[in-house]
Amino acid sequence: MPNQSPSRTRRIHTLLRLACVTALAAVALGLPSASSSAQPEPHHRSAAVDDPPSAPPLPGANDWRCRPTRQHPEPVVLVHGLYATPDVNWPFVSENLHKAGFCVYALTWGTGQGKYPLPGVAPLEESAKDLKAFVDRVRITTGSLKVDLVGHSAGGLMPRQYLRFEGGARWVDDFVALGPPNHGTTFHSPWHDMPEWVATAFCPSCLQFDVGSAFLTHLNESREVEPGVSYTTISTEFDEYILPYASAHLKGASSQVTNVTVQDRCPDSTINHLNLAFDQVPLQWITNALQRPGPADPELRPTC
């Protein structure tokens, strides 16, 4: 067999490493669900709108006949993290919020209308437009003036682009973010070992999470929160992807921003980045934020 040139060998190695990254992402997408298969009781419903056939199999979510109640006037839009899908990221939160009486919706974002192989990898500026279109649909369908957003990881960062640069602050009351890289992360992903053109071609958003990235610099310039929106960030000291974990915290007046770390109230907790979307403690802060004026109560003592 003839010897391969060094450049050809490097290309082969790059493709093999990319295949490994994609395989790891596929494994992440197959994480077991924490939800039960039982469907919760329906909310107030209208027969005027049919459920879209593409709705994800997510308990309690995307019932387009659901109508918000006086007790819970804003629908809740769940925004998944990098590589995830609604049914992977949100079964626990979705079902519990639905049982609490909220109308819950969840979108799949960040594929660039099919250009990219996995969710969340499109440039965050493009993905903010995905969120804008989905929020507009939820508002129009439910007749609600505003919605609440709950995001995890990258889904806790991307909506800030929507709020600031896509006019989203006008349509959002509460934004709750679980482990968002609001100030970047020093986590070294496999994409950082590849040529920049490879990462840009297959996961452009991955480079936007870096500390000091052009995206974050622009997003955080002059202010970190938008007028009229209440922000709650929930972090964990055992976050293995958002490094340091305090990157999740936002700067803003206490009347508008609540930053909580799980271990501040539950010092024995060892929940990690993924667990933020599958644990009762963060859920209590989420529910508290959605049910009161302003952000979550910083003095809340959750049941640990």
C-alpha positions in Angstrom: 0.0 0.0 0.0 1.5 3.4 -0.9 2.6 5.8 1.8 0.1 8.6 2.5 1.2 12.2 2.4 1.4 14.1 5.7 -1.4 16.4 4.7 -3.7 13.5 3.8 -2.9 11.8 7.1 -3.7 15.0 9.0 -7.0 15.3 7.1 -7.9 11.7 8.0 -7.0 12.2 11.7 -9.2 15.4 11.7 -12.2 13.5 10.2 -11.7 10.6 12.7 -11.7 13.0 15.6 -14.8 14.8 14.3 -16.5 11.4 14.0 -15.7 10.8 17.7 -17.1 14.1 18.7 -20.3 13.5 16.8 -20.6 10.0 18.3 -20.2 11.5 21.8 -22.9 14.0 21.0 -25.2 11.2 19.8 -24.6 9.4 23.1 -25.6 12.6 25.0 -28.8 12.7 23.0 -29.6 9.2 24.1 -29.4 10.0 27.8 -32.2 8.2 29.7 -35.3 10.3 30.5 -36.3 11.0 34.1 -40.0 11.3 33.4 -42.8 8.9 33.7 -44.9 7.9 30.8 -48.1 9.0 32.4 -49.8 12.1 30.8 -50.8 14.8 33.3 -54.3 16.2 33.4 -55.0 18.8 30.7 -55.2 22.5 31.3 -57.9 24.8 29.9 -58.1 23.8 26.2 -59.5 25.0 23.0 -60.3 22.8 20.1 -59.5 25.6 17.6 -55.8 24.7 17.3 -54.6 21.2 16.5 -51.3 19.9 17.9 -48.7 20.1 15.2 -47.6 16.6 14.1 -43.9 17.5 14.7 -44.4 18.2 18.4 -41.6 16.4 20.4 -42.7 13.5 22.7 -42.3 15.6 25.8 -44.7 15.0 28.7 -46.8 18.1 29.4 -45.4 20.3 26.6 -46.5 21.6 23.2 -50.3 21.3 23.7 -51.3 24.1 21.4 -54.8 24.0 22.7 -53.6 24.9 26.2 -54.7 28.3 27.5 -53.0 30.1 30.3 -55.0 30.7 33.5 -55.3 33.8 35.7 -53.0 32.1 38.2 -50.4 31.4 35.5 -50.9 34.0 32.8 -47.6 33.5 30.9 -46.8 30.4 28.9 -43.4 28.8 29.7 -41.0 28.2 26.8 -38.2 25.7 27.6 -34.9 26.2 25.7 -32.6 23.2 25.6 -28.8 23.1 25.7 -26.1 22.2 23.2 -26.6 18.9 21.3 -29.8 18.3 23.3 -33.5 18.1 22.2 -36.6 19.0 24.3 -37.4 15.3 25.1 -33.8 14.7 26.4 -33.4 18.0 28.3 -36.8 18.8 29.7 -38.9 15.7 30.7 -38.6 16.4 34.5 -39.1 20.2 34.3 -41.8 20.0 31.7 -44.0 17.5 33.4 -43.7 19.2 36.8 -44.5 22.7 35.5 -47.5 21.2 33.6 -48.8 19.6 36.8 -48.4 22.9 38.6 -50.8 24.5 36.1 -48.5 26.1 33.5 -48.9 25.9 29.7 -45.5 24.6 28.6 -43.8 24.8 25.2 -40.4 23.7 24.0 -38.6 24.2 20.7 -35.7 22.6 19.0 -33.2 25.3 18.0 -29.8 25.8 16.5 -29.8 23.5 13.5 -29.7 26.3 11.0 -32.9 25.0 9.3 -31.1 21.6 8.8 -27.7 23.0 7.8 -26.1 21.5 11.0 -26.3 17.9 12.2 -27.1 18.6 15.8 -29.2 21.1 17.8 -27.7 24.1 19.3 -24.6 24.3 17.1 -25.7 27.1 14.7 -24.3 30.6 15.5 -26.2 31.9 18.5 -27.2 35.0 16.5 -29.1 32.8 14.1 -30.6 30.7 16.8 -32.0 33.8 18.5 -34.2 34.2 15.4 -35.4 30.6 15.9 -36.5 31.5 19.4 -38.1 34.8 18.2 -40.3 32.9 15.7 -41.3 30.3 18.3 -42.1 32.8 21.0 -44.2 34.8 18.5 -46.1 31.6 17.7 -46.7 30.8 21.3 -48.0 34.3 22.1 -50.3 34.4 19.1 -51.7 31.0 19.7 -52.3 31.4 23.4 -53.3 35.0 23.2 -50.7 35.9 25.8 -48.9 39.3 25.8 -45.7 37.8 27.4 -44.0 34.4 28.0 -41.5 33.1 30.5 -38.3 31.5 29.4 -36.4 28.6 31.1 -33.1 27.7 29.6 -30.4 25.2 30.4 -26.7 25.6 29.6 -26.4 27.1 26.1 -30.1 27.5 26.2 -29.6 29.8 29.2 -27.3 32.0 27.2 -28.8 32.2 23.7 -32.1 33.8 24.8 -30.1 36.8 26.0 -29.3 37.5 22.4 -33.0 37.3 21.6 -33.8 39.6 24.5 -31.3 42.2 23.6 -30.9 42.2 19.8 -34.2 40.7 18.6 -36.6 42.8 20.6 -37.5 39.9 22.9 -37.4 41.9 26.1 -40.8 43.3 25.1 -42.4 39.9 25.1 -40.7 38.2 28.1 -41.6 38.5 31.8 -39.2 36.0 33.5 -36.0 34.4 32.3 -34.7 31.5 34.4 -31.3 30.1 33.3 -29.7 26.9 34.6 -25.9 26.8 34.4 -25.6 29.3 31.6 -22.1 30.4 30.4 -23.0 34.1 30.7 -19.3 35.1 30.9 -17.9 32.1 29.0 -16.2 28.9 30.1 -12.7 27.7 30.2 -13.9 24.1 29.5 -11.7 22.6 26.8 -13.9 20.9 24.3 -12.6 18.6 21.5 -13.4 21.3 19.0 -10.5 23.4 20.4 -8.1 20.7 19.2 -9.2 21.0 15.6 -8.5 23.6 13.0 -10.8 26.6 13.4 -12.4 26.1 10.1 -13.6 22.6 11.2 -15.2 24.0 14.4 -16.7 26.9 12.4 -18.2 24.5 9.9 -19.7 22.0 12.3 -20.2 23.8 15.6 -19.8 27.5 15.3 -21.6 28.1 18.6 -19.0 26.1 20.4 -16.4 28.8 19.9 -18.9 31.5 21.1 -18.9 30.0 24.7 -15.2 30.7 25.2 -14.2 33.4 27.8 -13.6 36.6 25.9 -15.3 35.5 22.7 -16.5 38.2 20.3 -20.0 37.1 20.9 -19.9 37.4 24.7 -18.0 40.7 24.5 -20.7 42.2 22.4 -23.6 40.6 24.4 -22.2 41.9 27.8 -21.2 45.3 26.6 -22.6 48.1 28.7 -25.2 45.9 30.4 -26.1 42.3 31.1 -29.8 42.5 31.6 -32.7 44.1 29.7 -35.3 46.5 31.2 -38.6 44.9 32.1 -37.2 41.3 32.3 -36.7 39.5 35.6 -33.6 37.2 35.6 -32.8 34.2 37.8 -29.6 32.2 37.4 -29.1 28.8 39.1 -25.6 27.3 39.2 -23.8 24.5 40.9 -20.3 24.3 42.3 -20.0 20.9 40.7 -20.6 22.1 37.2 -18.1 20.3 35.0 -18.7 22.3 31.8 -19.3 25.9 33.0 -15.9 26.8 34.4 -15.9 28.7 36.7 -19.4 28.0 37.8 -19.9 31.6 38.8 -19.8 32.5 35.1 -23.6 31.9 35.3 -24.1 35.0 37.4 -25.5 38.2 35.9 -24.9 41.7 37.1 -28.0 43.8 37.8 -30.1 45.3 40.5 -31.4 42.9 43.1 -34.9 43.8 42.2 -34.3 42.4 38.7 -31.6 39.7 39.1 -31.3 36.8 41.5 -28.2 34.6 41.3 -28.3 31.4 43.3 -25.9 28.5 43.7 -27.4 25.2 44.8 -24.7 24.6 47.5 -25.5 28.0 49.2 -28.8 26.5 50.4 -28.0 22.8 50.1 -24.3 22.4 51.1 -24.4 18.6 50.8 -25.7 18.6 47.2 -23.4 17.3 44.5 -25.6 17.8 41.5 -23.7 18.5 38.3 -24.4 20.4 35.1 -27.0 18.0 33.7 -28.7 17.5 37.1 -29.7 21.1 37.1 -32.6 20.1 34.8 -33.4 16.9 36.7 -33.4 17.9 40.4 -36.1 19.1 42.8 -33.9 21.9 44.2 -33.5 23.9 41.0 -37.1 23.1 40.2 -38.2 24.9 43.4 -36.3 28.0 42.4 -37.7 27.8 38.8 -41.3 27.6 40.1 -40.7 30.3 42.7 -39.4 32.7 40.0 -42.4 32.0 37.7 -45.0 32.5 40.3 -43.9 35.8 41.9 -43.3 39.3 40.7 -39.6 39.8 39.9 -36.9 37.1 40.0 -36.8 34.1 42.4 -36.7 35.0 46.1 -33.0 35.0 47.0 -33.9 34.0 50.6 -35.9 31.0 49.5 -35.0 27.9 51.5 -35.7 24.9 49.2 -36.3 21.5 50.5 -32.9 19.7 50.0 
